[in-house]
Amino acid sequence: MLSGKQKRFLRAQAHHLTPIFQVGKGGVTEEMLRQLEHALEARELIKVRILDNCEEGKHVVAEMLAEGTNAELVQLIGLTVVLYKESKKHKKIELPK
């Protein structure tokens, strides 16, 4: 569980990132979750864009992404989700205490 200070730090780090995945009409799939897990292992912090034609609500999609990848939901702003998961092999981000 991330503290408020850690979430604030991660939001600042994610500000300059561009979304690398999109959730569209098909919703969240097992294949997407697998790819997200690989991306999180490599990058630790990613953005995902929820498209307008997505049939699920944005809060539901954000929770599905976080739970499906065992990641922390850092932020949901508009239709953009920011996820963080500490990497086992490629640790890059040092969180404040």
C-alpha positions in Angstrom: 0.0 0.0 0.0 1.4 3.4 -1.0 1.4 6.4 1.3 0.1 9.8 0.1 3.7 11.0 -0.1 4.7 8.1 -2.3 1.6 8.5 -4.6 2.4 12.2 -5.0 6.0 11.3 -5.9 4.8 8.7 -8.5 2.3 11.2 -10.0 5.1 13.6 -10.6 7.2 10.9 -12.2 4.3 9.8 -14.4 3.5 13.4 -15.6 5.8 13.2 -18.6 4.9 9.6 -19.6 2.7 8.8 -22.5 0.2 6.0 -22.3 1.6 2.8 -23.7 -1.7 0.8 -23.7 -5.3 1.5 -24.6 -8.4 -0.1 -23.3 -11.1 0.0 -26.0 -14.4 -1.7 -26.8 -13.1 -5.2 -26.0 -12.4 -4.2 -22.4 -9.7 -5.7 -20.2 -8.5 -9.1 -21.6 -6.1 -11.7 -20.1 -3.6 -11.0 -22.9 -3.7 -7.3 -22.1 -3.0 -8.1 -18.4 -0.1 -10.3 -19.4 1.4 -7.6 -21.5 0.9 -5.0 -18.8 2.7 -7.2 -16.3 5.7 -7.4 -18.6 5.6 -3.6 -19.1 5.4 -3.0 -15.4 8.4 -5.4 -14.7 10.4 -3.4 -17.3 9.3 0.1 -16.4 7.6 0.0 -13.0 5.4 3.0 -13.8 3.0 3.1 -16.8 0.0 5.0 -18.1 -3.0 3.3 -19.7 -5.6 5.2 -21.7 -9.2 4.3 -21.6 -10.9 5.0 -24.9 -14.3 6.6 -25.2 -15.8 3.5 -26.8 -14.9 1.3 -23.7 -18.2 -0.3 -22.4 -17.0 -0.5 -18.8 -16.8 2.5 -16.5 -13.4 4.1 -16.0 -13.3 3.3 -12.3 -14.1 -0.4 -13.0 -11.5 -0.6 -15.7 -8.9 1.0 -13.4 -9.6 -1.5 -10.6 -9.5 -4.4 -13.1 -6.1 -3.3 -14.4 -4.7 -2.9 -10.9 -6.0 -6.2 -9.5 -5.2 -8.2 -12.7 -1.6 -7.1 -12.6 -1.2 -6.9 -8.8 -0.1 -3.3 -9.2 -0.9 -0.1 -7.2 -3.4 2.3 -8.7 -1.6 5.6 -8.4 -4.0 7.8 -10.2 -7.1 7.9 -12.4 -7.4 11.3 -14.0 -9.9 11.7 -16.8 -9.5 8.6 -18.9 -5.9 8.0 -18.0 -4.8 5.4 -15.4 -1.4 5.4 -13.8 -0.1 2.1 -12.4 3.0 1.2 -10.3 4.5 -2.1 -9.5 8.0 -2.5 -8.0 10.2 -4.5 -10.4 11.9 -7.6 -9.1 14.9 -7.4 -11.6 14.9 -3.8 -13.0 14.3 -1.6 -10.0 14.6 2.0 -11.2 12.3 4.1 -9.0 13.3 4.7 -5.4 10.2 5.6 -3.4 10.4 8.2 -0.6 9.8 6.8 2.9 
